[in-house]
Amino acid sequence: MTIPTFGGPEVLTLAEVPTPEPGPGQVRIAVAAVGVNRADLLQRQGFYPPPPGESDLPGLEVSGTIDALGDGVTSWRVGDPVCALLAGGGYAAQVVVTAGQVLPVPGGVSLVDAAALPEVACTVWSNLVQVAGLRAGERLLVHGGSSGIGTMAIQIARALGVRVAVTAGSTAKLEACTALGAEVLVNYRDEDFVARLREEFDGGADVILDNMGAAYLGRNVDALATGGRLVVIGLQGGVKGELNLGVLLSKRGAVHATSLRARPAAEKAAIVAAVRDHVWPLIEAGAVRPIVQATYPLEAAAEAHRALAESQHVGKLLLTL
């Protein structure tokens, strides 16, 4: 699925492109399914180009079967069922990726549903645990709790022994978050999350995972507990905000802003390895699972993009081949 011109979902165009060949240290995957992410929508609109040297096709995570190995790859075999974290190229029948960014399909998860895991698992683990140092007994606020990132964050945090609060925009979405283990529910359309967090968490959240950016910056800092950490992973609410350093200083707090796509391959491989060590056992034990709202054939990618933009879903949307 190509993007010959930037624009709305209608610009997505199915086309024949050359079959990618794996280079040294890479594998090629025959794609069964691909996750649909907001980054794909931004790329389609011309706002989020792939890193230099990466495929210009959208798609940041896939599942499928390895069908070719590049020189020097010994950790995988042709025929292995896998899922993978990509920098691009997933909306296709075949994709090549560095072997260190490939994961086995976890036990108990179907090959198709496994496409819902790499991006969210790597984003959540790297930000909540590796960056923010989230640990048992702490309190977490997840904005957009019903999203793909949010549903994974709730589950991983609960498995770590963390109390979870979420924001979402409807009763149905908040109910879905409750079913996954969230205990403090805030409808951002008619309730102030800062006041609720101070009340429910006795002063605020130890960690906040934020997809809004500028629009929530000041209130997020207000909602932090002493020693709290704010991790910004999205900019849906804008890129420029005002930060009261006095408030942050008084709380001995920290603000982190991170992204995953443009990181060097070695950093991604380290995150993938940590996810395999720590998150995959939780999935195989049934404590964490992929949440898939709907699947669409690759030919209906435009429909999937419209559905994601409308934000009525819970969890992930997938394209299948």
C-alpha positions in Angstrom: 0.0 0.0 0.0 1.8 3.1 -1.3 1.4 6.9 -0.6 1.9 8.4 -4.1 0.8 11.8 -2.8 0.1 13.2 0.7 -3.5 13.7 1.8 -6.5 11.9 3.2 -7.1 8.2 3.4 -8.1 8.1 -0.3 -4.5 8.6 -1.4 -3.5 5.1 -0.2 -2.9 3.2 -3.3 -2.4 -0.5 -3.8 0.5 -1.1 -6.2 3.2 -3.6 -7.2 6.6 -2.7 -5.9 9.9 -4.7 -6.0 10.2 -7.6 -3.6 12.6 -6.5 -0.8 15.7 -8.6 -0.3 17.3 -9.1 3.2 20.7 -7.6 3.6 23.3 -8.8 6.1 21.8 -9.2 9.5 18.2 -8.9 8.2 15.3 -11.3 7.7 12.4 -11.1 5.3 8.9 -11.7 6.7 5.9 -12.9 4.6 3.3 -10.6 6.3 0.1 -12.0 7.8 -1.0 -8.8 9.5 0.1 -5.3 10.2 -0.8 -2.9 13.0 -2.4 0.5 12.2 -0.8 3.3 14.2 -1.3 7.1 14.4 2.2 7.4 12.9 0.8 5.9 9.7 -1.9 8.6 9.5 0.7 11.3 10.0 3.0 9.8 7.4 0.1 9.6 4.9 -0.5 13.3 5.5 3.2 14.2 5.0 4.0 15.0 8.6 6.1 12.0 9.7 8.6 10.8 7.1 10.5 7.5 7.6 14.0 7.7 8.9 16.7 7.9 6.1 17.3 4.7 4.3 14.0 3.0 5.5 11.1 2.0 3.4 8.7 4.8 2.4 5.7 2.4 2.8 3.8 2.9 6.0 3.6 0.2 8.7 5.6 0.0 12.0 4.7 -3.5 13.2 3.9 -6.8 11.5 3.4 -10.5 12.1 4.0 -13.3 9.7 6.4 -16.0 8.8 10.1 -15.7 8.0 10.7 -16.6 4.3 14.3 -15.5 3.8 17.5 -14.9 5.8 20.3 -12.4 5.2 23.9 -13.2 5.6 25.0 -13.8 9.2 21.5 -14.4 10.7 21.6 -17.5 12.9 18.9 -16.7 15.5 16.0 -17.3 13.1 15.0 -20.0 10.6 12.8 -19.9 7.5 9.3 -20.8 8.5 9.5 -19.3 12.0 6.2 -17.5 13.0 7.2 -14.0 14.3 6.3 -10.5 14.8 8.5 -7.5 14.4 9.1 -3.8 15.2 9.7 -1.8 12.0 10.8 1.7 11.0 8.4 1.4 7.9 7.4 -1.0 5.1 4.7 -3.0 6.9 1.8 -2.4 4.6 3.0 -5.0 2.1 3.1 -8.7 1.4 6.8 -8.9 2.4 9.1 -6.7 4.6 12.7 -6.9 5.6 13.8 -6.0 9.1 17.0 -6.3 11.3 17.0 -9.6 13.0 17.3 -8.0 16.4 13.9 -6.3 16.0 12.1 -9.7 15.5 10.2 -11.5 18.2 8.6 -15.0 18.3 4.8 -15.1 18.3 4.1 -15.6 22.1 2.3 -18.8 23.1 -1.5 -18.4 23.2 -1.6 -15.6 20.6 -2.7 -16.1 17.0 -0.4 -15.2 14.2 -2.7 -12.3 13.1 -3.2 -10.9 16.7 0.6 -10.9 17.2 0.8 -7.9 14.9 -0.9 -5.9 17.6 2.0 -6.4 20.0 5.5 -5.1 18.9 4.9 -1.3 18.8 2.8 -1.0 21.9 4.8 -3.5 24.0 8.1 -1.8 23.1 6.7 1.7 23.6 5.1 0.9 27.0 8.0 -1.1 28.4 10.7 1.3 27.2 8.9 4.4 28.5 7.3 3.2 31.7 10.0 0.9 33.0 13.3 1.9 31.3 12.7 5.6 31.2 10.3 6.3 34.1 11.5 3.5 36.4 7.9 2.5 37.2 7.8 -0.1 40.0 5.5 -2.0 42.3 3.4 0.0 44.6 3.5 3.2 42.5 0.6 5.0 40.9 0.3 5.5 37.1 -1.9 7.8 35.0 -2.4 6.8 31.4 -4.0 9.3 29.1 -6.0 7.6 26.3 -6.4 4.5 28.4 -8.5 2.7 25.7 -5.9 3.2 22.9 -3.5 0.5 21.8 -0.8 2.0 23.9 -3.2 2.6 26.8 -4.6 -0.9 26.9 -1.1 -2.4 27.0 0.1 0.1 29.6 -2.8 -0.8 31.9 -2.1 -4.5 31.7 1.7 -4.3 32.1 1.4 -1.8 35.0 -1.1 -4.1 36.8 1.2 -7.1 36.3 3.9 -5.0 37.9 1.8 -4.3 41.0 1.0 -0.7 40.1 -2.3 1.2 40.7 -3.6 2.6 37.4 -5.7 5.7 36.6 -6.9 6.5 33.1 -8.5 9.2 31.0 -10.8 8.4 28.2 -13.7 10.1 26.4 -16.7 7.8 26.9 -18.3 5.5 29.4 -17.7 2.5 27.1 -14.0 3.2 26.8 -13.7 3.6 30.6 -15.5 0.4 31.1 -13.0 -1.4 28.8 -10.2 0.1 30.9 -11.8 -1.2 34.1 -12.0 -4.7 32.6 -8.2 -4.5 32.1 -7.5 -3.4 35.7 -7.7 0.4 35.8 -9.2 1.6 39.1 -9.5 5.4 38.7 -11.5 6.4 35.7 -11.7 10.0 34.4 -13.9 11.1 31.5 -11.8 14.0 30.2 -14.8 15.6 28.6 -16.5 16.5 31.9 -14.0 15.9 34.7 -10.7 17.4 35.8 -8.0 14.7 36.0 -5.8 16.8 38.2 -8.4 17.0 41.0 -9.3 13.3 40.7 -5.6 12.2 40.8 -4.9 14.3 43.9 -7.9 12.9 45.6 -7.6 9.2 44.6 -3.8 8.9 44.8 -3.2 11.1 47.9 -1.3 13.8 46.1 -0.9 12.7 42.5 0.6 10.1 40.2 4.2 8.8 40.4 4.3 8.4 36.6 2.1 9.9 33.8 2.2 8.4 30.3 1.0 11.2 28.0 0.0 11.2 24.3 -1.3 14.8 24.2 1.9 17.0 24.6 1.4 20.7 24.9 -2.3 20.8 25.7 -1.8 18.8 28.9 1.7 19.9 29.9 0.9 22.2 32.7 -1.9 20.0 34.2 0.3 16.9 33.9 2.9 18.6 36.1 0.2 19.7 38.5 -1.0 16.0 38.7 2.5 14.6 39.6 3.3 13.4 43.1 6.5 14.4 44.7 9.3 12.7 42.7 6.9 12.1 39.9 7.9 11.5 36.2 6.0 12.7 33.2 6.7 10.8 30.0 5.4 12.4 26.8 5.1 10.0 23.8 2.6 11.9 21.6 1.7 15.4 20.5 -1.9 15.1 19.6 -2.5 18.3 21.7 0.3 20.4 20.1 4.0 20.8 20.3 4.6 24.0 22.2 3.4 24.6 25.8 4.4 26.5 28.9 6.2 24.7 31.7 6.2 26.1 35.2 9.7 25.1 36.4 8.9 26.3 39.9 6.1 23.7 40.3 8.3 21.0 38.7 11.2 21.9 41.1 8.9 21.9 44.1 7.9 18.3 43.3 11.4 17.2 42.4 9.8 16.0 39.2 11.0 15.1 35.8 9.7 15.5 32.2 10.8 13.1 29.5 9.9 13.2 25.8 10.7 10.1 23.7 10.0 8.5 20.4 10.8 5.0 19.1 10.8 5.0 15.3 14.0 6.9 14.7 16.2 5.2 17.3 19.3 3.4 16.1 18.9 -0.3 15.4 21.0 -1.2 18.4 18.7 0.7 20.8 15.6 -0.9 19.3 17.2 -4.3 19.5 17.9 -3.7 23.2 14.3 -2.7 23.8 13.0 -5.7 21.9 15.2 -8.0 23.9 13.9 -6.5 27.2 10.3 -7.0 26.0 11.0 -10.6 25.1 12.5 -11.2 28.5 9.9 -9.3 30.6 6.6 -8.9 28.7 6.4 -12.1 26.7 6.3 -14.2 29.8 3.3 -12.1 31.0 1.5 -12.7 27.7 2.2 -16.4 27.8 0.9 -16.5 31.4 -2.3 -14.8 30.4 -1.6 -11.6 32.5 -1.3 -9.5 29.3 -3.0 -9.9 26.0 -3.3 -8.1 22.7 -6.5 -6.1 22.5 -7.8 -6.0 18.9 -10.9 -4.1 18.0 -11.1 -5.0 14.3 -9.2 -6.3 11.3 -9.4 -5.1 7.7 -7.9 -6.5 4.5 -4.9 -4.5 3.3 -7.1 -3.3 0.4 -9.3 -1.5 2.9 -6.4 0.4 4.5 -8.2 3.7 3.9 -11.2 2.5 5.9 -8.9 1.5 8.8 -7.3 4.9 8.7 -10.7 6.6 8.9 -11.7 4.3 11.8 -8.5 5.1 13.7 -8.9 8.9 13.2 -12.5 8.7 14.5 -11.1 7.2 17.8 -14.1 5.1 18.6 -12.1 1.9 18.9 -10.6 0.1 22.0 -7.2 -1.3 21.5 -5.7 -2.0 18.1 -6.8 -2.0 14.4 -5.1 -4.5 12.1 -4.7 -5.0 8.4 -4.5 -8.6 7.1 -3.1 -10.1 4.0 
